[in-house]
Amino acid sequence: MLGVRDTRRVAWRRRHAHSFYLGYVTVSDESLRLAGQEHATGIDVALTIPYRAVRDIRVGRDSYEEVVGARSIVLELADNDPIYLRPVNGGEADLYNFARRLAAAG
């Protein structure tokens, strides 16, 4: 993929989903790509989100915006439910730093 700026391991889910996916986010010049697997079912999912479809990127403020019981980064989408993601093996400082990097990439 051309223009890859960052790839890291993340856990992520859609707003109304009860299950989460464990996989990777790839940050490129044009989009964010989420790829992961839902552990219980083994379902693989990949989403490519162009930056023009992202309205805002911020750190979650409420418990319903958590992923696997931890604070997440919220991708507010223009015409769809938000996606919550968080770096795996990262602390609170990493969460804020990554949110800033994602916001700057778009």
C-alpha positions as CSV (number, residue, x, y, z in Angstrom):
1,M,0.0,0.0,0.0
2,L,1.4,3.3,-1.0
3,G,1.8,6.1,1.5
4,V,1.5,4.0,4.6
5,R,2.1,6.2,7.7
6,D,1.5,3.8,10.5
7,T,0.3,0.2,11.2
8,R,-0.5,-1.0,14.7
9,R,-2.3,-3.7,16.5
10,V,-5.8,-2.6,17.8
11,A,-9.1,-3.8,19.1
12,W,-12.1,-2.2,17.5
13,R,-15.9,-2.4,17.3
14,R,-18.9,-0.6,15.8
15,R,-21.1,1.4,18.1
16,H,-24.0,-1.1,18.5
17,A,-21.9,-4.3,18.3
18,H,-21.4,-6.4,21.4
19,S,-18.4,-8.2,20.0
20,F,-15.0,-6.7,19.0
21,Y,-12.4,-7.4,16.5
22,L,-8.7,-7.9,17.2
23,G,-6.4,-6.9,14.4
24,Y,-4.7,-3.9,12.8
25,V,-5.2,-0.4,11.7
26,T,-3.2,0.9,8.7
27,V,-3.0,4.6,8.4
28,S,-2.3,5.8,4.8
29,D,-2.4,9.0,2.9
30,E,-6.0,8.5,1.8
31,S,-7.7,6.3,4.4
32,L,-7.7,4.2,7.5
33,R,-8.0,0.5,7.0
34,L,-9.2,-1.7,9.9
35,A,-8.8,-5.5,9.6
36,G,-9.5,-8.0,12.3
37,Q,-11.1,-11.2,13.5
38,E,-13.9,-11.7,16.0
39,H,-12.6,-14.3,18.4
40,A,-15.8,-16.3,19.2
41,T,-16.9,-16.8,15.6
42,G,-13.7,-16.5,13.7
43,I,-15.3,-13.9,11.3
44,D,-12.7,-11.8,9.5
45,V,-13.7,-8.2,8.7
46,A,-11.8,-5.4,6.8
47,L,-13.0,-1.8,6.4
48,T,-11.4,0.9,4.5
49,I,-12.5,4.3,5.6
50,P,-11.6,7.3,3.4
51,Y,-10.8,10.4,5.4
52,R,-13.6,12.3,3.7
53,A,-16.0,10.0,5.5
54,V,-14.6,10.8,9.0
55,R,-16.2,13.8,10.7
56,D,-14.1,13.8,13.9
57,I,-11.5,11.8,15.7
58,R,-11.4,12.0,19.5
59,V,-10.8,10.1,22.7
60,G,-13.9,8.5,24.1
61,R,-15.5,10.2,27.2
62,D,-18.2,7.6,28.2
63,S,-18.2,4.0,29.2
64,Y,-20.3,3.0,26.2
65,E,-17.3,4.1,24.0
66,E,-15.0,1.6,25.5
67,V,-13.5,-1.4,23.8
68,V,-12.8,-4.5,25.9
69,G,-13.3,-2.4,29.1
70,A,-10.8,0.3,28.2
71,R,-11.1,3.9,26.8
72,S,-11.0,4.1,23.1
73,I,-10.5,6.5,20.2
74,V,-13.8,7.4,18.6
75,L,-14.0,7.7,14.8
76,E,-17.1,9.8,14.2
77,L,-18.3,9.0,10.7
78,A,-20.2,11.4,8.6
79,D,-23.1,9.1,7.5
80,N,-22.7,6.1,9.8
81,D,-22.4,4.9,13.4
82,P,-19.0,5.6,15.0
83,I,-16.2,3.1,15.3
84,Y,-14.3,2.7,18.6
85,L,-10.7,1.5,18.5
86,R,-7.8,1.3,20.9
87,P,-4.2,0.3,20.6
88,V,-3.4,-3.0,22.1
89,N,-0.6,-2.9,24.8
90,G,-0.8,0.9,25.0
91,G,-1.5,3.1,28.0
92,E,-3.5,6.3,28.3
93,A,-0.6,8.4,26.9
94,D,-0.4,6.2,23.8
95,L,-4.2,6.5,23.3
96,Y,-4.0,10.3,23.2
97,N,-0.9,10.3,21.1
98,F,-2.4,7.9,18.5
99,A,-5.7,9.9,18.5
100,R,-3.6,13.0,17.6
101,R,-1.7,11.2,14.9
102,L,-5.0,9.9,13.3
103,A,-6.5,13.3,13.4
104,A,-3.4,14.8,11.8
105,A,-3.3,12.2,9.1
106,G,-6.7,13.1,7.7
